C-alpha cells in the first residue's frame, strides 16, 4: 500500500476519534476547526508537492 494512503487511514481511524473526544471532554471544540483547517492546508501542500515532481 502507498504510504500516503496509510497515513490517511491512520488519521481517519485513530487520530480523528481521539482528537474529537479530547476536544469534547475539555470543552475546546472550537480548536477542532483550527486543527481541521490546518490539516487541510497541510494535505493540500503535500498533494501540490507530489504533483510538481
N, C-alpha and C positions, 0 to 999 in steps of 0.2 A: 504494500500500500504506500501511497505517497505520504511523505512526512507532513505536508500541509493538511491533508485530509485527517491524519491522526491528531494534529493539533486542534482542528475544528471540532472533531468528535470529543476530545477531552474537554474543550471549553463548554460544549453543549451538555455533556452528560455529567461531568463532575463539578467544574468551576461555577457554572451558572446557578445550579440549585444552592450550592454552598454560599456563594456571594449574596444571592437574593435572601436566603434565610438569615444571614448575618445582618443585612441591612434592615430587614423587617423587625428583627429582635432588638436591634439597637436604635430603632426609630430614625434611621438615616436613609430613608428610601430615596430622598432627593439626590443623594450621592450616586444612586444607581443610574440616573440619567446622565451624569457626567461620565461615569465609567463606560456606559454603553456608547456614548459619543466618542470617547477616547479610543475604545476598541474598534469602532467602525473606521475611524481615521487610520489607525494602525493597519488594519486589514486592507484598506484601500491602498495605502502606501506599499504594502507588500505585493499586491497584485500589480501595481504600476511597475515596481522593480522587476517583477518576473516578465512582464510584457516588454520591457526595454531590452532584455537580454535575448 
